């Protein structure tokens, strides 16, 4: 009887040990696999982060070394007190002279159509909402015959005295910026080239055109 129970008991013990070993092996392999995967993911994240940082550094370097495009503009500068009405301020003389030398009287006449509702241009023309503009360049500011100028324009006239290419250009660009509280409702001409064309038209519209600024 004792011999019959010994065999199966040893077999069961063997199978139990074998099963435990197999389970341990599976657990070990799972743990090892998880560890390897975590190392791989950590390395991949580090590599990706390094690549992104390198790309960002490269992009920043390119932006730092990339030249910034600048748009060339012509600024009308008010003349100093010792400069005559026919001469622009020395600071902008070259650029303004070049701009006016390439301007067109014909194109300026087209630009002047914007002003016809308020101004006349011919010699002896009537005043409208604004004064007659014949022979404007070089004449004293606020000196149009029989026209009632605003206090703001009279105040500016006492300071600037005559219309020249600089202050007229600045006024045509932004009237209320040059002469604050002016009654002129016109907002101004945006394109500098249009202002130059209009000024050479106004210059030509005179018995004795004012001299152009020298280079």
C-alpha beads as a LAMMPS data file, in Angstrom:
LAMMPS data file: protein, C-alpha beads

215 atoms
214 bonds

1 atom types
1 bond types

-500.0 500.0 xlo xhi
-500.0 500.0 ylo yhi
-500.0 500.0 zlo zhi

Masses

1 110.0

Atoms # bond

1 1 1 0.000 0.000 0.000
2 1 1 2.790 2.412 0.872
3 1 1 4.561 1.674 -2.444
4 1 1 1.464 2.586 -4.502
5 1 1 1.134 6.035 -2.821
6 1 1 4.839 6.961 -3.155
7 1 1 4.942 7.073 -6.986
8 1 1 2.081 9.511 -7.596
9 1 1 3.194 11.707 -4.680
10 1 1 6.647 12.197 -6.153
11 1 1 5.179 12.860 -9.606
12 1 1 2.852 15.502 -8.231
13 1 1 5.716 17.159 -6.386
14 1 1 7.788 17.143 -9.575
15 1 1 4.975 18.642 -11.608
16 1 1 4.416 21.327 -8.963
17 1 1 8.103 22.282 -8.972
18 1 1 8.159 22.259 -12.779
19 1 1 5.094 24.469 -12.952
20 1 1 6.537 26.884 -10.441
21 1 1 9.808 27.060 -12.387
22 1 1 7.934 27.631 -15.649
23 1 1 5.835 30.371 -14.059
24 1 1 8.907 32.021 -12.640
25 1 1 10.574 31.843 -16.037
26 1 1 7.566 33.525 -17.677
27 1 1 7.529 36.229 -14.998
28 1 1 11.257 36.807 -15.416
29 1 1 10.955 37.032 -19.201
30 1 1 8.043 39.486 -18.881
31 1 1 9.992 41.639 -16.440
32 1 1 13.069 41.530 -18.682
33 1 1 10.990 42.448 -21.722
34 1 1 9.424 45.392 -19.894
35 1 1 12.836 46.589 -18.766
36 1 1 14.268 46.396 -22.297
37 1 1 11.242 48.247 -23.716
38 1 1 11.575 51.010 -21.131
39 1 1 15.246 51.442 -22.012
40 1 1 14.409 51.614 -25.727
41 1 1 11.634 54.160 -25.217
42 1 1 13.869 56.281 -23.007
43 1 1 16.622 56.236 -25.619
44 1 1 14.170 57.045 -28.416
45 1 1 12.728 59.972 -26.450
46 1 1 16.237 61.252 -25.732
47 1 1 17.224 60.939 -29.405
48 1 1 14.025 62.629 -30.554
49 1 1 14.468 65.419 -28.037
50 1 1 18.071 65.941 -29.091
51 1 1 17.056 66.010 -32.750
52 1 1 14.298 68.528 -32.042
53 1 1 16.661 70.709 -30.042
54 1 1 19.222 70.549 -32.828
55 1 1 16.542 71.454 -35.363
56 1 1 15.383 74.364 -33.215
57 1 1 18.964 75.573 -32.760
58 1 1 19.518 75.341 -36.503
59 1 1 16.302 77.249 -37.177
60 1 1 17.195 79.919 -34.631
61 1 1 20.678 80.252 -36.094
62 1 1 19.225 80.650 -39.572
63 1 1 16.838 83.308 -38.342
64 1 1 19.628 85.056 -36.465
65 1 1 21.858 85.152 -39.548
66 1 1 19.078 85.824 -42.049
67 1 1 19.173 89.500 -43.090
68 1 1 16.032 91.505 -42.372
69 1 1 14.505 93.027 -45.461
70 1 1 13.986 96.768 -45.169
71 1 1 11.694 98.836 -47.293
72 1 1 13.234 101.992 -48.676
73 1 1 11.114 105.030 -47.910
74 1 1 11.418 108.735 -48.513
75 1 1 10.618 110.930 -45.553
76 1 1 9.726 114.565 -45.937
77 1 1 11.729 116.583 -43.441
78 1 1 10.779 120.090 -42.425
79 1 1 13.375 122.703 -43.425
80 1 1 15.449 124.463 -40.829
81 1 1 14.935 128.157 -40.237
82 1 1 18.054 129.190 -42.170
83 1 1 17.069 127.211 -45.311
84 1 1 15.140 128.937 -48.053
85 1 1 11.695 127.949 -49.280
86 1 1 13.133 126.640 -52.547
87 1 1 15.608 124.330 -50.787
88 1 1 14.649 121.194 -48.858
89 1 1 16.224 120.311 -45.536
90 1 1 19.792 119.084 -46.069
91 1 1 19.048 115.745 -44.377
92 1 1 16.733 114.642 -47.200
93 1 1 17.987 116.778 -50.078
94 1 1 19.463 113.911 -52.098
95 1 1 16.521 111.521 -51.852
96 1 1 13.917 114.238 -52.401
97 1 1 15.776 115.682 -55.390
98 1 1 16.000 112.227 -56.954
99 1 1 12.335 111.558 -56.275
100 1 1 11.175 114.829 -57.844
101 1 1 13.502 114.497 -60.842
102 1 1 11.784 111.254 -61.828
103 1 1 8.245 112.513 -61.106
104 1 1 5.685 113.128 -63.852
105 1 1 3.598 116.277 -64.359
106 1 1 1.092 114.251 -66.383
107 1 1 0.652 111.711 -63.587
108 1 1 0.523 114.534 -61.064
109 1 1 -2.420 116.045 -62.944
110 1 1 -4.290 112.757 -62.474
111 1 1 -3.498 112.772 -58.749
112 1 1 -4.764 116.370 -58.561
113 1 1 -8.243 115.199 -59.558
114 1 1 -8.644 114.121 -55.936
115 1 1 -8.381 117.791 -54.967
116 1 1 -10.741 119.349 -57.540
117 1 1 -13.805 119.218 -55.296
118 1 1 -12.113 121.593 -52.834
119 1 1 -9.485 123.501 -54.865
120 1 1 -8.966 125.211 -58.200
121 1 1 -5.565 125.237 -59.920
122 1 1 -5.775 127.756 -62.741
123 1 1 -4.499 131.318 -62.477
124 1 1 -7.201 133.555 -61.037
125 1 1 -9.333 130.521 -60.124
126 1 1 -11.995 130.861 -57.476
127 1 1 -11.648 129.668 -53.937
128 1 1 -13.819 126.685 -53.036
129 1 1 -13.827 124.839 -49.737
130 1 1 -10.071 125.336 -49.929
131 1 1 -7.991 128.147 -51.510
132 1 1 -6.846 128.416 -55.119
133 1 1 -3.519 126.558 -55.557
134 1 1 -1.968 128.360 -58.537
135 1 1 1.757 129.025 -57.972
136 1 1 1.560 127.339 -54.569
137 1 1 5.183 126.223 -54.175
138 1 1 7.353 129.056 -52.907
139 1 1 4.541 131.381 -51.877
140 1 1 3.807 132.348 -48.269
141 1 1 1.609 129.893 -46.388
142 1 1 -1.980 131.005 -45.771
143 1 1 -1.657 133.835 -48.298
144 1 1 -4.372 132.934 -50.789
145 1 1 -6.471 135.937 -51.762
146 1 1 -9.838 136.347 -50.089
147 1 1 -9.651 132.998 -48.296
148 1 1 -10.311 132.622 -44.576
149 1 1 -7.671 130.295 -43.198
150 1 1 -8.061 128.404 -39.944
151 1 1 -6.193 129.611 -36.829
152 1 1 -4.126 126.419 -36.975
153 1 1 -2.907 127.179 -40.513
154 1 1 -2.150 130.797 -39.620
155 1 1 -0.152 129.613 -36.624
156 1 1 1.799 127.196 -38.791
157 1 1 2.384 129.923 -41.399
158 1 1 4.037 132.114 -38.777
159 1 1 6.513 129.301 -38.097
160 1 1 7.142 127.777 -41.549
161 1 1 6.597 130.967 -43.634
162 1 1 6.596 129.512 -47.189
163 1 1 5.431 126.341 -48.894
164 1 1 8.408 124.301 -50.118
165 1 1 8.836 120.730 -51.309
166 1 1 9.472 119.410 -47.812
167 1 1 6.657 120.884 -45.789
168 1 1 4.194 120.587 -48.683
169 1 1 5.130 116.922 -49.110
170 1 1 4.633 116.324 -45.407
171 1 1 1.280 118.132 -45.500
172 1 1 0.052 116.148 -48.505
173 1 1 1.039 112.922 -46.796
174 1 1 -0.649 113.591 -43.438
175 1 1 -2.255 117.047 -43.176
176 1 1 -3.399 116.761 -39.564
177 1 1 -0.021 115.514 -38.426
178 1 1 1.816 118.523 -39.820
179 1 1 -0.829 121.146 -39.026
180 1 1 -2.767 120.020 -35.994
181 1 1 -6.419 121.111 -35.870
182 1 1 -6.396 122.048 -39.539
183 1 1 -9.877 122.220 -41.055
184 1 1 -8.733 120.312 -44.117
185 1 1 -10.662 117.016 -44.012
186 1 1 -8.522 115.232 -46.624
187 1 1 -6.691 112.322 -44.889
188 1 1 -3.605 112.492 -47.106
189 1 1 -1.900 110.661 -49.959
190 1 1 -0.427 107.294 -49.038
191 1 1 2.086 106.744 -51.875
192 1 1 5.196 108.915 -51.825
193 1 1 5.482 108.697 -55.612
194 1 1 1.972 110.139 -55.997
195 1 1 2.942 113.021 -53.713
196 1 1 6.019 113.710 -55.842
197 1 1 3.962 113.648 -59.038
198 1 1 1.425 116.047 -57.546
199 1 1 4.149 118.439 -56.404
200 1 1 5.792 118.661 -59.838
201 1 1 2.327 119.324 -61.277
202 1 1 1.814 122.122 -58.742
203 1 1 5.298 123.433 -59.547
204 1 1 4.549 123.525 -63.275
205 1 1 1.242 125.248 -62.578
206 1 1 2.823 128.676 -62.120
207 1 1 4.118 131.617 -64.135
208 1 1 7.608 131.043 -62.745
209 1 1 8.025 127.469 -61.467
210 1 1 10.036 127.174 -58.268
211 1 1 13.521 125.626 -58.684
212 1 1 13.789 121.911 -58.010
213 1 1 16.120 120.882 -55.159
214 1 1 19.682 120.153 -56.257
215 1 1 21.291 116.716 -55.780

Bonds

1 1 1 2
2 1 2 3
3 1 3 4
4 1 4 5
5 1 5 6
6 1 6 7
7 1 7 8
8 1 8 9
9 1 9 10
10 1 10 11
11 1 11 12
12 1 12 13
13 1 13 14
14 1 14 15
15 1 15 16
16 1 16 17
17 1 17 18
18 1 18 19
19 1 19 20
20 1 20 21
21 1 21 22
22 1 22 23
23 1 23 24
24 1 24 25
25 1 25 26
26 1 26 27
27 1 27 28
28 1 28 29
29 1 29 30
30 1 30 31
31 1 31 32
32 1 32 33
33 1 33 34
34 1 34 35
35 1 35 36
36 1 36 37
37 1 37 38
38 1 38 39
39 1 39 40
40 1 40 41
41 1 41 42
42 1 42 43
43 1 43 44
44 1 44 45
45 1 45 46
46 1 46 47
47 1 47 48
48 1 48 49
49 1 49 50
50 1 50 51
51 1 51 52
52 1 52 53
53 1 53 54
54 1 54 55
55 1 55 56
56 1 56 57
57 1 57 58
58 1 58 59
59 1 59 60
60 1 60 61
61 1 61 62
62 1 62 63
63 1 63 64
64 1 64 65
65 1 65 66
66 1 66 67
67 1 67 68
68 1 68 69
69 1 69 70
70 1 70 71
71 1 71 72
72 1 72 73
73 1 73 74
74 1 74 75
75 1 75 76
76 1 76 77
77 1 77 78
78 1 78 79
79 1 79 80
80 1 80 81
81 1 81 82
82 1 82 83
83 1 83 84
84 1 84 85
85 1 85 86
86 1 86 87
87 1 87 88
88 1 88 89
89 1 89 90
90 1 90 91
91 1 91 92
92 1 92 93
93 1 93 94
94 1 94 95
95 1 95 96
96 1 96 97
97 1 97 98
98 1 98 99
99 1 99 100
100 1 100 101
101 1 101 102
102 1 102 103
103 1 103 104
104 1 104 105
105 1 105 106
106 1 106 107
107 1 107 108
108 1 108 109
109 1 109 110
110 1 110 111
111 1 111 112
112 1 112 113
113 1 113 114
114 1 114 115
115 1 115 116
116 1 116 117
117 1 117 118
118 1 118 119
119 1 119 120
120 1 120 121
121 1 121 122
122 1 122 123
123 1 123 124
124 1 124 125
125 1 125 126
126 1 126 127
127 1 127 128
128 1 128 129
129 1 129 130
130 1 130 131
131 1 131 132
132 1 132 133
133 1 133 134
134 1 134 135
135 1 135 136
136 1 136 137
137 1 137 138
138 1 138 139
139 1 139 140
140 1 140 141
141 1 141 142
142 1 142 143
143 1 143 144
144 1 144 145
145 1 145 146
146 1 146 147
147 1 147 148
148 1 148 149
149 1 149 150
150 1 150 151
151 1 151 152
152 1 152 153
153 1 153 154
154 1 154 155
155 1 155 156
156 1 156 157
157 1 157 158
158 1 158 159
159 1 159 160
160 1 160 161
161 1 161 162
162 1 162 163
163 1 163 164
164 1 164 165
165 1 165 166
166 1 166 167
167 1 167 168
168 1 168 169
169 1 169 170
170 1 170 171
171 1 171 172
172 1 172 173
173 1 173 174
174 1 174 175
175 1 175 176
176 1 176 177
177 1 177 178
178 1 178 179
179 1 179 180
180 1 180 181
181 1 181 182
182 1 182 183
183 1 183 184
184 1 184 185
185 1 185 186
186 1 186 187
187 1 187 188
188 1 188 189
189 1 189 190
190 1 190 191
191 1 191 192
192 1 192 193
193 1 193 194
194 1 194 195
195 1 195 196
196 1 196 197
197 1 197 198
198 1 198 199
199 1 199 200
200 1 200 201
201 1 201 202
202 1 202 203
203 1 203 204
204 1 204 205
205 1 205 206
206 1 206 207
207 1 207 208
208 1 208 209
209 1 209 210
210 1 210 211
211 1 211 212
212 1 212 213
213 1 213 214
214 1 214 215
